[in-house]
Amino acid sequence: MSNRRSFIQKAAIASVAFALDPFKNIAAAPERNVAVQKPIVLSTWRFGIQANEAAWKILSKNGRALDAVEAGVRVPEADPNERSVGYGGRPDRDGRVTLDACIMDENANIGSVACLEYIKHPISVARAVMEKTPHVMLVGEGALQFALAQGFPKENLLVEASEKEWKEWLKTSKYEPKANIENHDTIGMIALDAQGNLSGACTTSGMANKMHGRVGDSPIIGAGLYVDNEIGAATATGHGEEVIRIAGCHLVVELMRQGKTPQVACEEAVARIIKLTKQRNKPLKDIQVGFIALDKNGRHGAYCIQGGFNFALNDSSGNRLIDADYSLK
């Protein structure tokens, strides 16, 4: 009888505790007795090497992850030879370069811009949205007005090579996105700093020859980027429509919350996209999506639909480019 009474009392106490704070125990605690690898920074594609270098300058001096990811992705944004990010990005079918970006810190502060024209560094505009407005996303003309008011210079982002390519495309105007176009795409970056805090950034010019006004996953918190400072962070690259369909990066982080490693979480998110694509009777051969993830212990993972996706990793062992494992072999 005493055991039964004790069980009932404990159950009642637990029920009251849950009613008062139902989410208290949902977050999976970081594994104990695991050596935490920090600082560490991951970014997508080969241009992640140079981006990581800029981020590492901040992280290696005990700087904040938020500052590191912003500084890191600004590198390809400013490079006219990188044709899918920032200055030099490929235009839409109307010949207009429109940029998307978002940023998220360890406190769930977020900022985003979409369909932004004439501004070389949309990631910094996104951070300004986060820090200087009551909103989380500005788009189009409103985003441009805000950027100009904040002192960002207005510039022509359409470089000669991209314009030439666009004019050649106009001869057929055939829209056929390919997997791993020129082996690069959006840059997403996630980092864990020396204080154990996570942040992330994502920036792109989107798919070449897209409809004007098209927005992919990159500026959407929960799709192209998600950070939960108790659990981990994830970012995505590839065909944004498919990432949005499953709220990809939020899914990866939630899988880590359930106890999955970053690698397994990325693999399960890719499997979800493949399953839905097949259910919709859509071909997989030209679809590419890749995820990278980082947990609170500094463990990382990466996975994609098909071969060709790589990512850059910088930690105490140095900065290197790694080919991600993939599903369709």
C-alpha positions in Angstrom: 0.0 0.0 0.0 2.8 2.4 0.9 4.5 1.8 -2.5 1.2 2.4 -4.3 0.6 5.6 -2.3 4.2 6.8 -3.0 3.7 6.1 -6.7 0.5 8.1 -6.8 2.1 11.0 -5.0 5.0 11.1 -7.3 2.8 10.9 -10.3 0.7 13.8 -9.0 3.7 15.9 -8.4 5.0 15.2 -11.9 1.6 16.1 -13.4 1.6 19.4 -11.6 5.2 20.2 -12.7 4.3 19.4 -16.3 1.2 21.6 -16.1 3.3 24.5 -14.8 6.1 24.1 -17.3 5.2 21.5 -20.0 8.3 22.2 -22.1 10.8 22.2 -19.3 12.3 18.8 -20.1 11.7 18.6 -23.8 15.2 19.9 -24.7 17.7 17.1 -24.8 20.7 18.0 -22.6 24.1 17.8 -24.2 25.8 14.5 -23.6 27.9 14.5 -20.5 31.5 13.3 -20.4 31.9 14.2 -24.0 34.8 16.5 -24.9 33.3 19.6 -26.5 35.0 20.7 -29.7 35.0 24.5 -29.7 35.3 26.8 -31.4 34.3 25.3 -34.7 32.7 26.6 -37.9 31.2 24.8 -40.9 30.1 26.3 -44.2 28.8 25.0 -47.5 30.7 24.5 -50.7 34.3 25.2 -51.7 34.0 29.0 -51.1 33.5 28.0 -47.5 37.2 27.7 -47.1 37.8 31.4 -47.6 34.6 32.2 -45.6 35.8 30.0 -42.7 39.1 31.8 -42.6 37.4 35.1 -42.0 35.1 33.6 -39.4 38.1 31.8 -37.7 39.9 35.1 -37.1 37.0 36.1 -34.8 36.4 32.6 -33.2 40.1 32.0 -32.5 40.2 35.2 -30.4 37.2 34.2 -28.3 34.8 36.3 -30.4 31.1 35.7 -30.7 29.7 33.2 -33.2 27.3 35.8 -34.5 30.1 38.1 -35.5 32.0 35.2 -37.0 29.2 33.9 -39.3 28.4 37.4 -40.6 32.1 38.1 -41.3 32.5 34.7 -42.9 29.7 34.9 -45.5 30.5 38.5 -46.4 33.6 37.1 -48.2 31.7 35.3 -51.0 29.1 38.1 -51.0 31.8 40.5 -52.1 33.5 38.2 -54.6 32.3 38.9 -58.2 33.6 35.6 -59.3 31.2 33.7 -57.0 28.1 33.6 -59.2 25.5 32.5 -56.7 26.1 34.9 -53.9 26.0 38.7 -53.6 28.0 40.8 -56.0 28.2 38.8 -59.2 25.2 36.7 -58.5 23.2 35.4 -61.5 20.2 37.4 -62.3 16.6 36.4 -62.6 14.8 36.0 -66.0 14.3 39.8 -66.1 18.0 40.4 -65.7 17.7 41.7 -62.1 20.0 40.4 -59.3 17.9 39.8 -56.3 19.5 38.6 -53.0 18.2 36.7 -50.0 19.8 36.2 -46.6 19.1 35.5 -42.9 20.9 35.4 -39.6 20.2 33.9 -36.2 22.0 34.1 -32.9 22.1 32.1 -29.7 19.1 33.9 -28.2 16.8 33.2 -31.1 17.1 36.7 -32.4 16.6 36.6 -36.1 16.7 38.9 -39.1 16.1 38.3 -42.8 15.8 40.0 -46.2 14.4 38.7 -49.4 14.4 39.9 -53.0 16.8 42.7 -52.1 18.5 44.5 -55.0 21.5 46.8 -55.3 23.0 45.9 -51.9 26.3 43.9 -51.9 26.0 42.5 -48.4 22.4 41.3 -47.7 23.6 39.4 -44.6 24.5 42.6 -42.9 21.2 44.1 -43.8 19.5 41.0 -42.3 21.5 41.6 -39.1 20.4 45.2 -39.1 16.7 44.1 -39.4 17.3 41.8 -36.4 18.9 44.5 -34.3 17.3 47.7 -35.3 13.6 46.9 -36.2 10.7 45.2 -34.5 10.4 42.8 -37.4 12.2 39.7 -38.6 11.9 40.0 -42.4 11.9 42.8 -44.9 11.5 42.2 -48.6 11.8 43.9 -52.0 11.6 47.7 -52.2 11.0 47.9 -48.4 14.2 46.0 -47.7 16.1 48.3 -50.1 14.7 51.5 -48.5 15.7 50.2 -45.1 19.2 49.3 -46.3 19.8 52.7 -47.8 18.5 54.4 -44.7 21.0 52.4 -42.7 23.8 53.7 -44.9 24.4 50.7 -47.1 25.7 51.9 -50.5 23.6 51.2 -53.6 25.6 49.4 -56.2 25.1 47.6 -59.6 25.5 43.9 -58.8 25.2 42.6 -62.3 28.8 41.8 -63.5 29.7 41.4 -67.1 30.0 37.6 -67.0 26.6 37.1 -65.4 25.0 39.6 -67.9 26.5 37.8 -70.8 25.3 34.4 -69.5 21.8 35.8 -69.0 21.6 37.2 -72.5 22.6 33.9 -73.9 19.9 32.2 -71.8 17.3 34.6 -73.3 17.8 33.0 -76.7 15.8 30.0 -75.4 14.5 31.1 -72.1 14.4 27.5 -71.0 14.3 27.1 -67.2 15.9 23.9 -66.2 17.6 24.0 -62.8 20.4 21.5 -62.5 21.9 19.7 -59.6 25.3 21.2 -58.4 25.3 23.9 -61.0 29.0 24.8 -61.3 29.5 22.9 -58.1 28.4 25.8 -55.9 25.3 27.4 -54.5 24.1 29.2 -51.4 26.6 29.7 -48.6 25.3 28.7 -45.2 27.5 28.9 -42.2 27.1 27.7 -38.6 29.5 28.2 -35.7 30.0 27.3 -32.1 32.2 29.8 -30.2 34.5 29.4 -27.3 31.7 30.4 -24.9 29.7 27.5 -26.2 27.1 29.6 -28.1 25.8 28.9 -31.6 24.9 31.2 -34.4 24.3 30.9 -38.2 24.0 32.8 -41.4 22.8 32.0 -44.9 23.0 34.2 -48.1 22.4 33.6 -51.8 21.4 35.2 -55.1 19.0 32.3 -55.6 18.6 30.2 -58.7 19.7 31.7 -62.0 16.9 32.7 -64.4 14.2 32.4 -61.7 10.9 34.2 -61.9 11.3 37.8 -60.6 10.1 37.7 -57.0 11.0 34.0 -56.4 12.3 33.4 -52.9 13.9 30.1 -51.9 14.7 28.7 -48.5 17.8 30.8 -47.7 16.1 33.7 -46.0 13.5 31.6 -44.2 14.3 30.8 -40.6 13.5 27.1 -40.1 14.0 26.2 -43.7 17.5 27.4 -44.9 18.8 28.0 -41.3 17.9 27.2 -37.8 19.7 27.6 -34.4 18.7 26.3 -31.0 21.4 27.1 -28.5 20.4 24.2 -26.3 20.7 21.7 -29.1 22.5 22.7 -32.3 22.3 24.4 -35.6 21.8 23.5 -39.2 21.8 25.2 -42.6 20.9 24.0 -46.1 21.8 24.5 -49.7 20.4 23.4 -53.0 16.8 23.5 -54.4 15.1 25.8 -51.9 11.6 24.7 -52.8 12.3 21.2 -51.5 13.9 22.5 -48.3 10.9 24.7 -47.6 8.6 21.7 -48.1 9.9 20.0 -45.0 11.1 23.0 -43.0 14.4 21.4 -43.4 16.8 23.0 -40.9 14.2 23.1 -38.1 13.7 19.4 -38.8 17.4 18.6 -38.5 17.7 20.4 -35.2 14.5 18.8 -33.8 16.0 15.4 -34.8 19.1 16.3 -32.8 16.8 17.2 -29.9 15.5 13.7 -30.0 19.0 12.4 -29.5 20.1 11.9 -33.1 23.7 12.8 -34.0 24.1 15.6 -36.5 25.0 13.1 -39.2 21.9 11.0 -38.7 19.7 14.1 -38.5 21.0 15.3 -41.8 20.5 11.8 -43.4 16.9 11.6 -42.1 16.0 15.1 -43.5 17.4 14.1 -46.9 15.4 10.9 -46.7 12.3 12.9 -46.0 12.8 15.0 -49.2 13.4 11.9 -51.3 10.3 10.2 -50.0 8.1 13.3 -50.7 9.6 13.8 -54.1 8.7 10.2 -55.0 5.2 10.5 -53.6 4.7 13.5 -55.9 6.0 11.6 -58.9 8.8 14.1 -59.5 12.2 13.0 -60.8 15.1 13.0 -58.4 18.0 13.2 -61.0 18.2 17.0 -61.1 17.3 17.7 -57.5 20.1 18.5 -55.0 19.7 19.4 -51.4 22.5 19.3 -48.8 22.4 19.9 -45.1 25.2 20.6 -42.6 24.6 20.4 -38.9 26.5 21.1 -35.7 25.5 20.2 -32.2 26.2 21.7 -28.8 29.2 19.4 -28.3 30.8 20.5 -31.5 30.0 17.3 -33.4 29.1 17.9 -37.0 27.3 16.1 -39.8 26.6 16.6 -43.5 24.5 14.8 -46.1 22.9 15.4 -49.5 20.7 13.8 -52.1 23.4 13.1 -54.7 27.1 13.4 -55.0 28.8 16.7 -55.7 28.1 18.6 -52.5 31.1 19.6 -50.3 31.5 21.7 -47.2 34.3 23.4 -45.3 35.2 22.7 -41.7 37.5 24.7 -39.5 38.4 23.7 -36.0 41.6 23.3 -33.9 42.9 20.8 -36.5 42.7 23.4 -39.3 40.5 24.3 -42.3 39.6 21.7 -44.9 37.1 20.9 -47.6 35.2 17.7 -47.2 33.0 15.8 -49.7 29.6 15.0 -48.1 28.2 11.6 -48.2 25.0 11.2 -50.3 21.9 9.1 -50.8 21.7 8.3 -54.5 24.6 6.1 -55.3 
